């Protein structure tokens, strides 16, 4: 019999896809900072039964962040890039943890367009919603210009 999902080793992508399904007081465990994180990197969510309870991290993983911080981080990311890909979620977590910053993904039209194009290609965001979201941040662009920028991002990302 397998342990419940919250007690199994998972991937960072799996945990960051549904961080709200874990208790806010649980710990996200990931590889040490020296190892680069990828969506398929091992991860675990460490749930303690009582405050202060000593529970070791799974082998090869270290306690990284409380899940309430991860939940806030991912919700902020999804406000900037709806349908954010697993790679962008992991990259954002890495930048937040290792560089103490949350990236401004909406400050440059080309960067936002690339992230939205990735989400469209991944199937997590319909193209019309990507266009509407892009225009929310860059309303000074004409509809034709916004379409052109997103089309170029789709072509660049697919190459």
C-alpha positions in Angstrom: 0.0 0.0 0.0 1.4 3.4 -1.0 1.5 6.3 1.5 -0.9 9.1 0.9 0.3 11.6 -1.9 1.4 14.2 0.6 3.8 11.7 2.1 5.4 10.4 -1.1 8.4 11.8 -2.9 7.2 13.9 -5.8 8.7 16.3 -8.3 8.9 20.1 -7.8 6.5 20.4 -10.8 3.9 18.3 -9.1 4.1 20.2 -5.8 4.1 23.6 -7.5 1.1 22.6 -9.6 -1.2 22.4 -6.5 0.6 24.0 -3.6 -2.7 24.9 -2.0 -3.5 21.2 -1.5 -0.9 21.1 1.3 -1.2 22.5 4.8 0.3 26.0 5.1 2.5 24.9 7.9 4.1 22.1 6.0 7.7 22.3 4.7 8.6 22.1 1.0 11.7 19.9 0.8 13.9 20.2 -2.3 17.5 19.4 -3.3 20.1 21.6 -1.6 20.7 25.1 -3.1 23.9 24.1 -4.8 22.0 21.7 -7.1 20.0 23.4 -9.9 16.3 22.8 -9.7 14.3 21.5 -12.7 10.6 20.6 -12.9 11.5 16.9 -12.5 13.8 17.5 -9.5 12.7 15.4 -6.5 10.6 17.2 -3.8 8.6 16.3 -0.8 6.2 18.1 1.5 7.0 17.5 5.1 3.9 17.5 7.3 4.4 17.5 11.1 1.7 16.3 13.5 2.6 18.9 16.2 4.4 22.2 16.3 8.1 21.7 17.0 8.0 18.0 16.2 11.3 16.8 14.9 10.9 15.1 11.6 13.9 14.6 9.3 13.8 15.6 5.7 13.9 12.8 3.1 17.4 11.7 2.0 19.0 14.1 -0.4 16.4 16.9 0.3 16.5 19.9 2.6 13.7 22.0 4.1 13.3 24.9 1.7 10.2 27.0 2.5 7.0 26.7 4.4 4.1 25.9 2.1 2.3 29.1 3.0 5.2 31.1 1.4 5.2 28.7 -1.6 1.4 29.2 -2.0 1.8 33.0 -1.9 4.6 32.8 -4.4 2.7 30.7 -6.9 -0.5 32.8 -6.5 1.5 35.9 -7.3 3.1 34.2 -10.3 -0.3 33.2 -11.6 -1.5 36.7 -11.4 1.3 37.8 -13.7 1.4 34.7 -15.9 -1.8 32.7 -15.9 -1.2 29.1 -16.8 2.5 29.4 -15.9 4.5 26.4 -17.0 6.2 24.0 -14.6 9.6 25.4 -15.7 8.6 29.0 -14.9 7.2 27.9 -11.5 10.4 26.2 -10.6 12.5 29.1 -12.0 10.5 31.6 -10.0 10.8 29.5 -6.8 14.6 29.3 -7.4 15.0 33.1 -7.9 12.9 33.8 -4.8 14.8 31.3 -2.6 18.3 31.9 -3.9 18.2 35.6 -4.9 15.6 36.9 -2.5 13.6 38.4 -5.3 10.2 37.9 -7.0 10.7 38.5 -10.7 8.7 41.3 -12.4 7.4 39.2 -15.3 5.1 41.9 -16.6 7.6 44.8 -17.0 8.9 43.8 -20.5 6.4 43.0 -23.3 8.7 40.5 -24.9 9.4 38.6 -21.7 5.7 38.4 -20.8 4.8 37.4 -24.3 7.4 34.5 -24.2 5.9 33.2 -20.9 2.3 33.5 -22.2 3.3 31.7 -25.4 4.9 28.9 -23.3 1.6 28.6 -21.4 -0.4 28.4 -24.6 2.0 25.8 -26.0 1.7 23.8 -22.8 -2.1 23.8 -23.1 -2.6 25.6 -19.7 -3.8 28.9 -21.2 -6.0 29.4 -24.3 -4.6 31.8 -26.9 -7.4 34.3 -26.6 -6.9 34.6 -22.8 -3.1 35.1 -23.4 -3.9 37.9 -25.7 -6.4 39.5 -23.3 -3.9 39.1 -20.4 -1.1 40.7 -22.5 -3.3 43.6 -23.4 -4.2 44.2 -19.7 -0.5 45.0 -19.0 0.2 46.7 -22.3 -3.0 48.4 -23.2 -1.1 51.1 -25.1 -0.4 48.6 -27.9 -2.9 48.2 -30.7 -4.6 44.9 -31.0 -2.6 44.2 -34.1 0.7 45.0 -32.4 -0.2 42.8 -29.4 -1.0 39.9 -31.8 2.2 40.4 -33.6 4.3 40.3 -30.4 2.6 37.2 -29.2 2.9 35.5 -32.6 6.6 36.3 -32.6 6.9 34.9 -29.1 5.1 31.7 -30.2 7.6 31.4 -33.2 10.7 32.1 -31.0 9.7 29.7 -28.3 9.0 26.9 -30.7 12.3 27.1 -32.4 
